[in-house]
């Protein structure tokens, strides 16, 4: 036996549909199943649509009329008669032709998920042009498209690094300065980012204690009057360690603060002794005293 045609197979699926009563298929109580059982009718309807409607059969079923193939070559009589029988069966079971879903046009692209550094945009479409009904096929393909957006690098605003250590003081005493600096490199500004806000260096005073001042002698004073009129005496002169005086741990003056020298060394008249002049000549030699 040759291979059965698809339309003939459809006809074989019409079980006990020859008895029609009140516009609906009739079956006896002792039948094995309902000839309008839903799943079977759905399968039969899909085959009818595929092997009859899409091959030029002009159906009068509800929702099948607008699916008739226009300007299609007329179906041959024999398969057409088989399609008519299947159509009658479907009509008896209140079958409506399935409508396969079709996509609407894509909507506009949505907002990018990032302002910079790479994000995504999504646009969607809906399976409503038409919407699948009567167990029609759902739309084939994705409901959304995704594309990259804002791939340019993000602006990086500058941030300060750590301060350096304080520099050595510019003076050991009497007041100096110390400086510390920092760099705008944590991170450095890039791609139009803002530079760091603030100062790059700061200064403070250091070693503000007074410096030591070493003592220095002033000029010598005048010689004092000789302490005797004859017989040899001395006169004295002094100088002070006050030009300047030592301060803040400075050194004292180095040298003599007092000088003496002989004076009135001529002898006195016989029998005359100057008061307090009991020194020998050696005692009256020039004496210089340490301060």
C-alpha positions as CSV (number, residue, x, y, z in Angstrom):
1,X,0.0,0.0,0.0
2,X,1.3,3.5,-0.9
3,X,2.0,6.2,1.7
4,X,-1.2,7.9,2.9
5,X,-1.5,11.6,2.1
6,X,-1.6,14.2,4.9
7,X,-5.2,15.1,4.1
8,X,-6.3,11.4,4.2
9,X,-4.7,11.1,7.6
10,X,-6.8,14.1,8.8
11,X,-9.9,12.3,7.6
12,X,-9.0,9.2,9.6
13,X,-8.8,11.3,12.7
14,X,-12.5,12.2,12.3
15,X,-13.9,9.4,14.6
16,X,-17.6,8.6,14.3
17,X,-18.5,12.1,12.9
18,X,-21.0,10.8,10.4
19,X,-24.0,11.3,12.7
20,X,-24.8,14.9,13.1
21,X,-27.6,16.2,15.2
22,X,-28.5,19.8,16.2
23,X,-25.4,21.2,14.5
24,X,-23.1,19.2,16.7
25,X,-21.5,15.7,16.4
26,X,-23.5,13.0,18.1
27,X,-22.2,9.9,19.8
28,X,-23.7,6.9,21.5
29,X,-23.3,6.3,25.2
30,X,-21.4,3.1,24.5
31,X,-18.8,5.1,22.4
32,X,-15.3,5.0,23.8
33,X,-14.8,8.8,23.9
34,X,-16.2,12.2,23.0
35,X,-15.6,12.9,19.3
36,X,-15.1,16.6,20.2
37,X,-12.6,15.9,22.9
38,X,-10.5,19.1,23.2
39,X,-7.0,17.8,22.7
40,X,-8.0,15.7,19.7
41,X,-9.8,18.6,18.1
42,X,-6.9,20.9,18.6
43,X,-4.5,18.5,16.9
44,X,-7.0,18.0,14.1
45,X,-7.4,21.7,13.7
46,X,-3.7,22.3,13.4
47,X,-3.4,19.6,10.7
48,X,-6.4,21.1,8.9
49,X,-4.8,24.5,9.0
50,X,-1.4,23.1,7.8
51,X,-2.6,20.7,5.1
52,X,-5.8,22.5,3.9
53,X,-5.8,26.2,4.6
54,X,-2.1,26.7,3.7
55,X,-2.6,24.7,0.5
56,X,-5.4,26.9,-0.9
57,X,-8.5,25.4,0.6
58,X,-11.1,28.2,1.0
59,X,-12.6,27.6,4.4
60,X,-15.7,29.1,5.8
61,X,-14.9,28.4,9.4
62,X,-14.9,31.3,11.8
63,X,-11.4,32.9,12.1
64,X,-10.3,30.8,9.1
65,X,-11.7,33.1,6.4
66,X,-9.1,35.8,6.8
67,X,-6.4,33.1,6.5
68,X,-7.4,31.9,3.1
69,X,-4.5,32.1,0.8
70,X,-5.2,34.7,-1.9
71,X,-4.5,34.1,-5.5
72,X,-3.4,30.5,-4.7
73,X,-3.8,27.8,-7.2
74,X,-7.1,26.0,-6.6
75,X,-6.9,22.8,-4.6
76,X,-7.6,19.6,-6.6
77,X,-11.1,18.1,-6.1
78,X,-10.0,15.0,-4.3
79,X,-8.1,16.5,-1.5
80,X,-10.5,19.3,-1.4
81,X,-13.4,16.9,-0.6
82,X,-11.4,15.5,2.2
83,X,-10.7,18.9,3.6
84,X,-14.5,19.6,3.4
85,X,-15.2,16.6,5.6
86,X,-12.6,17.7,8.1
87,X,-14.0,21.2,8.1
88,X,-17.5,19.8,8.8
89,X,-16.2,17.9,11.7
90,X,-14.4,20.9,13.1
91,X,-17.5,23.0,12.6
92,X,-19.6,20.5,14.5
93,X,-17.2,20.8,17.4
94,X,-17.2,24.6,17.4
95,X,-13.6,24.8,16.3
96,X,-12.0,28.2,15.5
97,X,-8.9,28.4,13.5
98,X,-5.7,29.0,15.5
99,X,-4.0,32.4,15.2
100,X,-0.2,32.3,15.4
101,X,1.4,35.2,17.3
102,X,3.4,37.8,15.5
103,X,5.8,40.4,17.0
104,X,5.0,44.1,17.1
105,X,7.7,46.5,16.2
106,X,10.4,47.2,18.7
107,X,9.8,50.1,21.0
108,X,12.4,52.8,21.6
109,X,15.7,52.1,23.3
110,X,15.5,52.4,27.1
111,X,17.8,54.5,29.3
112,X,21.5,53.4,29.4
113,X,22.3,51.6,32.6
114,X,25.5,53.6,33.2
115,X,26.5,57.2,32.5
116,X,30.0,56.1,31.5
117,X,32.4,53.2,31.5
118,X,30.0,50.9,29.6
119,X,26.3,50.1,30.1
120,X,23.4,48.5,28.4
121,X,20.2,49.6,26.7
122,X,17.2,47.4,26.2
123,X,14.3,47.7,23.8
124,X,11.3,45.3,23.8
125,X,8.6,44.1,21.5
126,X,5.3,42.4,22.2
127,X,3.7,39.3,20.7
128,X,0.5,41.0,19.9
129,X,0.5,41.6,16.2
130,X,-1.6,39.5,16.4
131,X,-1.7,37.8,19.8
132,X,-1.8,34.0,19.5
133,X,-5.3,32.6,20.1
134,X,-7.0,29.3,19.8
135,X,-3.8,27.5,20.6
136,X,-1.9,29.3,17.9
137,X,1.9,29.3,18.0
138,X,3.7,31.8,20.2
139,X,6.0,34.3,18.6
140,X,9.4,32.9,17.7
141,X,12.5,34.9,18.7
142,X,13.5,37.1,21.6
143,X,11.2,39.7,23.1
144,X,14.0,42.2,23.7
145,X,17.3,43.4,22.2
146,X,20.3,44.7,24.2
147,X,23.1,46.9,23.0
148,X,26.1,48.6,24.6
149,X,26.0,52.3,25.4
150,X,28.1,55.0,27.0
151,X,31.4,53.2,26.4
152,X,33.5,56.3,27.1
153,X,35.7,56.4,30.2
154,X,34.2,57.8,33.3
155,X,35.7,61.1,34.6
156,X,38.0,60.5,37.6
157,X,38.2,63.4,40.1
158,X,41.5,64.0,41.8
159,X,42.2,62.9,45.3
160,X,45.1,63.9,47.7
161,X,47.8,61.5,48.6
162,X,49.4,61.4,52.1
163,X,51.4,64.4,53.4
164,X,55.1,64.0,53.4
165,X,57.2,64.2,56.6
166,X,58.1,67.7,57.8
167,X,61.2,69.1,56.2
168,X,64.2,70.0,58.4
169,X,63.9,73.4,60.1
170,X,65.5,76.2,58.2
171,X,67.2,77.5,61.5
172,X,68.5,75.8,64.6
173,X,67.2,78.6,66.9
174,X,65.6,82.0,66.7
175,X,62.7,80.8,64.6
176,X,62.6,78.9,61.3
177,X,60.2,77.2,59.0
178,X,59.3,73.6,58.2
179,X,57.3,72.5,55.1
180,X,55.4,69.4,54.2
181,X,53.7,68.7,50.8
182,X,51.2,66.3,49.2
183,X,50.3,65.3,45.6
184,X,47.0,65.0,43.8
185,X,47.6,61.5,42.8
186,X,45.2,59.3,44.8
187,X,43.9,59.2,42.2
188,X,45.1,61.7,39.7
189,X,42.3,63.5,37.8
190,X,41.6,62.0,34.3
191,X,39.0,62.1,31.6
192,X,37.9,65.6,32.5
193,X,37.7,64.9,36.2
194,X,38.1,67.8,38.7
195,X,41.6,68.6,40.2
196,X,42.1,68.3,43.9
197,X,40.6,71.0,46.1
198,X,42.9,72.5,48.7
199,X,46.6,73.3,49.2
200,X,49.5,71.4,48.0
201,X,51.9,72.5,50.8
202,X,51.7,73.8,54.4
203,X,54.3,75.6,56.6
204,X,54.9,75.9,60.3
205,X,57.3,77.6,62.6
206,X,60.1,75.7,64.3
207,X,63.0,76.2,66.7
208,X,61.6,79.4,68.0
209,X,63.7,79.4,71.1
210,X,66.3,82.3,71.3
211,X,69.7,81.5,70.1
212,X,72.6,81.6,72.7
213,X,74.4,85.0,72.9
214,X,78.0,84.9,73.7
215,X,79.4,87.7,75.9
216,X,81.6,90.4,74.5
217,X,83.6,93.1,76.3
218,X,82.8,96.7,76.1
219,X,85.5,99.3,75.7
220,X,88.0,99.9,78.5
221,X,87.1,102.6,81.0
222,X,89.4,105.4,82.0
223,X,92.3,104.9,84.3
224,X,91.5,105.6,87.9
225,X,93.6,108.2,89.9
226,X,96.9,106.9,91.3
227,X,96.4,105.8,94.8
228,X,99.5,107.6,96.1
229,X,101.3,110.8,95.2
230,X,104.8,109.4,95.4
231,X,106.8,106.3,96.2
232,X,104.9,104.2,93.6
233,X,101.3,103.4,93.4
234,X,98.8,101.9,91.0
235,X,95.9,103.0,89.1
236,X,93.2,100.8,87.5
237,X,90.8,100.6,84.6
238,X,87.9,98.2,83.9
239,X,85.7,96.9,81.2
240,X,82.3,95.1,81.3
241,X,81.2,91.8,79.7
242,X,78.1,93.6,78.4
243,X,78.6,94.2,74.7
244,X,76.5,92.1,74.7
245,X,76.2,90.2,78.0
246,X,75.9,86.4,77.6
247,X,72.4,85.1,77.4
248,X,70.5,81.9,76.7
249,X,73.5,79.7,77.5
250,X,76.0,81.8,75.6
251,X,79.7,81.9,76.6
252,X,81.2,84.4,79.0
253,X,83.7,87.0,77.8
254,X,87.1,85.6,77.2
255,X,89.9,87.9,78.6
256,X,90.6,90.3,81.5
257,X,88.0,92.6,82.9
258,X,90.6,94.7,85.0
259,X,94.0,96.2,84.3
260,X,96.4,98.0,86.7
261,X,99.7,99.9,86.2
262,X,102.2,101.7,88.3
263,X,102.0,105.4,88.9
264,X,103.9,108.1,90.8
265,X,106.9,106.0,91.1
266,X,109.2,109.0,92.1
267,X,110.6,108.9,95.5
268,X,108.9,110.7,98.4
269,X,110.8,113.5,100.3
270,X,112.9,112.2,103.2
271,X,110.8,111.3,106.2
272,X,107.6,111.2,104.3
273,X,105.7,108.0,103.9
274,X,102.4,108.0,101.9
275,X,99.6,106.4,103.8
276,X,99.1,102.8,102.9
277,X,102.3,102.8,100.8
278,X,104.2,100.0,102.5
279,X,104.7,97.9,99.4
280,X,108.1,97.1,98.1
281,X,108.9,98.0,94.6
282,X,108.3,94.4,93.5
283,X,104.8,94.7,95.0
284,X,104.1,97.8,92.9
285,X,104.8,96.1,89.6
286,X,102.0,96.2,87.1
287,X,99.3,93.8,88.1
288,X,96.5,92.6,85.8
289,X,93.5,90.7,87.3
290,X,91.2,88.2,85.8
291,X,87.6,89.0,85.8
